[in-house]
Amino acid sequence: MFNKQIHDNGVVTWKQYSHKGYSAFASMGRLIRIGVLSVSTLATVTPVEAETSRMMSKETEGEERTLEEVSVTGTMAPLTQLQSARIVSVLTREDIQQAGVQSVNDLLKLASGVDVRQRGGFGIQTDISIDGGTFDQITLLLNGTNISNPHTGHLAADLPISIADIERIEILSGASSRVYGGLAFGGCINIVTRKEALNAIEAGAEGGMYATIQGDARLSLQHHRVGNRLSVGGGRTDGGTDNSEWRKAQIFYQGDYGHDQFDLQWQFGFSKKNYGANTFYSAAYPNQYERNERYLMSVGGETKGKFHFTPQLWWNRTYDNFELVHGERFGENFHQVDVYGLRLGGHFNWWGGKTAFGTEIRNEGILSTNLGKPMDEEKFVAVHGEEGISYDHRDNRTNVSYNIEHNILLNHWTISAGVIANMNTSVDHRFRFYPGADIAYRPNTNWKVFLSYSRGFRLPSFTDLYYKSPTLNGNTTLRPEVNNSMQVGAQYHRRGITTSLRGFYHRGEDMIDWVMYSPEDIYHSTSFDLDNMGLQAEAKLDFAQLFNKPIFIRSFSVGYTYIHQHRRDKIDIYKSNYALEYLRHKLTASLNHRIVSRLSATWSLRWQERMGSYINYTTGQLVSYSPYATLDLKLQWTDRHWLAYVQGTNITNRKYYDLGNVRQPGIWVLAGARFNINW
């Protein structure tokens, strides 16, 4: 399958590289599915087999096509999955449709290497981490644009899109600062939205238990070289537990322009959520409530020819209103966060390989009633929509970085090395260097062996530095976290079979956590040295490919991750709130099979065991997390222009906790339908 070329009129070949993981698909004017990974094999890089697909196509139909080059997130210079020495996992559109999930956060729960700690149903607020890290230690990208939130990683997954908007999700494990700068401490997740080069209308709605109603609609218009895509969505529910109701709405617009000499892409998003935050941040105050609004804009381009110039400009704004006691001013906080960024980069090919370089300026600012440095009264800023309330604290920091990378590509080898020089005004005005190198060896078309080292860093969030409440106390003396990440592994692929084994060791310095030193203490933001190490194994069987014909069982996949931690200090800690509450074991499995005609079923199993404990707010005693398993089922009837489904999450009605005292809902059943019209 590696570099296989078939010269006939039905073959799609791709020869033009791009610095974005989604550019190949956009330029082809087709919908492309990377058809090799399933929900529980997200930590495996596999060779690319692609086929044209439509959401409503017949299940037994599909014309296989081969893509010579599909660039993926993982290096500064665009490399294909075949060439890349990094672990870049791809979750396809088909995987998303088959999984019985309602949000991106729910979807990532089924990835064995990803820890998703939900605070409410439908991922209304979720902490996402990779390889035993914390929720603040990953970078989240939307179509290649960094949308991470310096206020707190709790709000990082506030996305202005629905599941129906997503074409694929790319996951990069391990420190990635040499490519993406700060926050890419433990890995990176890039969410790529659909870019149909056709005129289409699509809509869907679903409803079910706990008065849950959701809906969305998408409009795609293509006129000559200009593509436009607009989606809107929203929903509400009473929740499945006390004080867990929510309301949400979002709008997302994406456009592109293709020229013989350059390409342009732009996007705008808005999301709004109001939700009950029962015991989200403190068991002492169960009746918490939160409101979030988020705006994001970006524009980027790429020139064509021997040298590819790739500028990008973006802006994100987040409003957050948190009530410690719903309906009361006591403990209430208001925050406004603005992030501006400009990146200038480029890459070119020459006889020595592929070289890429770039420079980035990123400014992060916050206005708050709690976070930051106190302002003089004459400089107070009124809180929009709140009479008599003003922001009286603020902080601002600017990050400047320069990075360079070179890739040597041989018949059986890929060698990639680079370094980032980074300076941040909140630390000092010195540049610090964070290198990385990756090596992959392919003895034949079925096997790949890889070795990777990267050094990453993360600045403390504004919450880590400043937050104060009756139960929390920030720390302005915190230093940036540093991570030395090493990975080694192998993967095997042949038609219909994909397996991989990966080992990792992350040596962390000044790792930030919120801890209690005694039962009578409050939580303090502090740091210590902490190592995460583990093993991950993945396997998938695609029976249609294996037997070269459709059969009853279409695919089966399984993944398992084991993680161990080691602290390199002797300070006694009574209770860790995040860093030491990692998943020791996580097992995922997925089975997709046909029932009759166009009716299919997908079963998704997740079993996990979390280390650490939480304080039971009724008894005041520490309670260890209990291992648990959940089973999801989705039944789907698929036709050419419509589909209908019934899905149940946690159908065994298992009661469990991802975070202490925040009980997750039991069984949740929904039914829905989608349709599309193309012209």
Secondary structure, DSSP 8 states (H G I E B T S, - for coil): -TT----STT--------SSTTHHHHHHTS-EEETT--TT-TT------EEE--TTS-TT---EE--S--EETTSSS-EETTT--S-EEEE-HHHHHHS--SSHHHHHTTSTTEEEEESSGGGSSEEEEETT--TTSEEEEETTEE---SS-GGGTT--S--GGGEEEEEEEES--HHHH-TTTTSEEEEEEE---SS-EEEEEEEEETTTEEEEEEEEEEEETTEEEEEEEEEEEE--SSTT--EEEEEEEEEEEEE-SSEEEEEEEEEEEEEEE-TTSS-TT----EEEEEEEEEEEEEEE-SSEEE--EEEEEEEEEEEESSTT-STT-EEEEEEEEEEEEEEEEEETTEEEEEEEEEEEEEEEESSSSEE--GGG-EE-TT-TT-EE-EEEEEEEEEEEEEEEEE-SSEEEEEEEEEEEETTT-S--EEEEEEEEEE-SSSSEEEEEEEEEEEE---HHHHH-EETTEE--TT---EEEEEEEEEEEEEETTEEEEEEEEEEEEEEEEEEEESSTT--EEEEEEEEEEEEEEEEEEEEHHHHHTS--SEEEEEEEEEEEEEEE-S----SEESSTT--EEEEEEEEEEEEEETTEEEEEEEEEEEE-SEEE-TTT--EEE---EEEEEEEEEEE-SSEEEEEEEESTT----EEETTEE----EEEEEEEEEEE-
